[in-house]
Amino acid sequence: MYGYYLSQIRASDKYARQELKALLAGEGIRIDANLDYTVGLYDEDGKLIATGSCFANTLRCLAIEKTRQSEGLLGTVLTHLIEYEMRRGISHLFLYTGTDKAFYFSDLGFAEIARVDGVLSFMENRSHGFSSYLEGLAKQKRGCDSAALVMNCNPFTLGHRRLIEAAAVKQAVHLFVVSEDASFFPFKDRLMLVEKGCADLKNVVLHETGSYMISNSVFPSYFLEDDQAVIRAQAKLDVTLFKKIAHVLGITARFVGDEPYSKVTRIYNEIMSEELPRAGIDCVIIPREEINGEPISASRVRQLLRGGRLEEVRALVPPSTFDYLQGAKGREIIEKLINAENVVHY
């Protein structure tokens, strides 16, 4: 485009960041906390007129200056970001936008996966991406009356194990392990610990969530007004996607642990309790397993590890998890926890 140029906006460039904040604010958008790369489109006078960012495989914080929104600038920014992601080896891309803006991205090759009416649209750059994911899941169906759990397992604890046992008493269980690598324990290791910790439960089927069950780190907050709105929007989108997954797998119950500490999980449980029964899916909330009157949680395990109290963790995790923590990989993660500012998720 003659007279326009693209330039990366770095976190260290204070002037460019001020311009960026002003442009985003004009569109009712905040800078997202999770960004890998941000680009600006400037006019011939060096004024920032459009911007967009990436985080992992998501595109976010896309905005065009109000007086320039009829000039096709969104396509220029989007094409640049897609090319940037391709160079990083990422071809399957996702974005979140307000429902009133979804049609812009439909015209640029993105297909809607699901929406929360009046709030947001979740989109991808493949017309059959989600349907292909569902087709893959359908091959692992275990009858028409199975249960489901979705867990991060950071790391896998006896609390997780008890919840799985409760779900697996009379039925097959589809256990989804959150795939995003945004936890202290890498996804491959978390999945391995779940496999080892449930090896004797023959009616448990493990699945990766891929990009279709959304973690806190990947879900954007930049166009929602406050933390409460973010949590509720994420929960409603998650439930919308889960209902489609449940349909192909014959899932009639989703088991969750009660949550005395985490505000995010508590709101999730409330929304699931309201929304899932309307789709014929029971939401079963199981009391948290306790030891000495204290709930077992992955957050508690991480706190103990951070404090150098490895031996106290033994009572809270399966033997396979404890063995892992004593090994080389476990020691690396413990070191990371010791150096972290916060190891508790709210």
Buried (B, 14 or more C-beta within 10 A) or exposed (E): EEEBEBEEBEEEBEEBBEBBEEBBEEBEBBBBEBBEBBBBBBBEEEEBBBBBBBBBBBBBBBBBBEEBBEBEBBBBBBEBBBEBBEEEEBEEBBBBBBBEBBEBBEEBBBBBBBBBEEBBBBBBBBEEBBBEBBEEBEEEBBEEEBBBBBBBBBBBBBBBBBBBBBBBEEBBBBBBBBBBEBBBBBBEBBBBBBBBBBEEBEBBBBBBBBBBBBBBBBBBBBBBEEEEEBBBBBBBBBBBBBBBBBBBBBBBBBBBBEBEBBEBBBBBBBBBBEBBEEBEBEBBBBEBBEEEEEBBBBBBBBBBBBEEEBEEBEEBBBEBBBEBBEEEBBEEBBEBBEEEEEBEBE
